[in-house]
Amino acid sequence: MEYKKVVAERIKKCVDLDLETIERLIEIPPRAEMGDFAFPCFQLSKTMRKAPQMIAEQIKNEIDREGFEKVENAGPYLNFFLDKGVFVKSVLEKVLAEKDSYGSSNVGVGKNVVVEYSSPNIAKPFHVGHLFTTVIGNALYKIMKFEGYNCIGINHLGDWGTQFGKLIYAYKQGWADEEKLAKDPINELLRIYVKFHEEAEKNPALDDEARHHFKNLEEGKEEETALWNKFKDMSLKEFNKVYEMLGVKFDSYAGESFYSDKMESVIEEIDEKGLLVESQGAKVVMLDEYNMPPTIIKKADGASIYATRDLAAAFYRKKTYDFYKNIYVVGIDQSLHFKQVFTTIGLMGHEWSKDCVHVPFGLVRFADKKLSTRKGDVIFLEDLLKEAISKTLEIINEKNPSLENKEETAKKIGIGAVVFTYLKNTRERDIVFDWKEMLSFDGETGPYVQYTYARGKSILRKAGELNGEVNYSKLTTAEEFELAKLLDSFQSSILLAIDKYEPSVVTRHIIEIAKAFNKFYNSHNILNVEDEEVKLGRLKLVEATCQVISNGLNILGIETVEKM
Ligand code: ARG
């Protein structure tokens, strides 16, 4: 059990407050002389009708101190000082017994969670912006699964909409070069798409042509459908290369087109509930009351749009997965769209609209290039990941030329470095891509954490088999204790990450563990210690640290390497 929980349970025995509240109130004091955990008694003062100071005094006198060096009261606070040896023993034994499952739980058992992520657009580049959703979504999926939730990962492909009318028109004009299309489909499709926009600027009638072709596609006409399928197959082949490199999987690829025949019933329901209003020929749901522009349900020409498909998707997911949460990992620029969709569902009288969650993230900038698909000036993900690998290989060739499996290692470290960059900061913060910083072995980077892991593994290889009775009471230095505390609170950070839909909480925790490990490593001998008990204890601490780093990186979607 995490020590915070132990503290909470002890307190619970003395007061009339539920465990969850107690746990929430427990603080980690800013300074070591204030103990390892602190409990403020203000909240109890109302129900107990007593001054918080007196309550602290009372709990101090009653509480069971087993496993604690001391429990003190300081004004309205209770300060808990752990018995270091007992604590380190309990943490390390737990990590080493639970191994790969350390940090997991079954808090999510029986709850279905839909996680929608990645969702690139067919025939358009899979670019660095999509990496954000792919990486965050994949991490949330894994993190929640680790805590017992039944996750359903959905790739809501952008495979429907008027842009396909444009593409079909452009293709039918014979603008595409078949050879190029076979070799480099996305770029060629992008080129004719860009050409369409250029031509349409000169001749607006082309937009009507495009709409017409999309209408045919919606009606299932043969020619349009065949072309659409062709574009989709080509694109997915390209996207899958990236998913393979990243090790990202989905349970469903039901994209926008999947809902083309599922919208009518939703529109009917909106109408039945008296929410469907005419506005300039279009059908909309008014959201004035909520200070939002209307949700457009049907365009003037009768064609459905993005929001309608999202409404249909939400209803389908509710019916199919009976979700506990329906999570959308989509850029912050679509916040209004999701608010409109969720509000519309709420207006229709469905309580589960509150279980739909938009998890937004910021922008990615690379040098000073702006990312856009119209101008054809974008950075493809595949190229970016390949560059990360080759740059990492260069670094390895410089630092450790005799390393075996260099390519494989460069792949894990290079891709891991990119993924780590996306998961390191709170997700709404913009990212500026900086190769040098990202691939550095120092600082808060993927390679730094992976290097820490590999360093630990190398120590363990040198030590050989760890035999003998472990006397954990000998691990009482500040560095050992701090490291053990971070291993202990690993699960809290995972649960907090779930609460906030914020994988960076886990990333930061792993960074802290890596830092604490290096501090420990730099302050103490591990292999060259005379006292065999101390040596064995320290090696166990190394082993446990590696285990937790690996579990943490694993749920973030990053692989570890044994040597680097
Ligand atoms: N395909 C869209 C894009 O690339 C993102 C889709 C977001 N998901 C949704 N359910 N609307 O911008």
Boltz pocket constraint, residues with backbone or C-beta under 6 A from the ligand:
constraints:
  - pocket:
      binder: B
      contacts: [[A, 116], [A, 118], [A, 119], [A, 120], [A, 121], [A, 156], [A, 157], [A, 158], [A, 306], [A, 310], [A, 328], [A, 329], [A, 330]]
      max_distance: 6.0
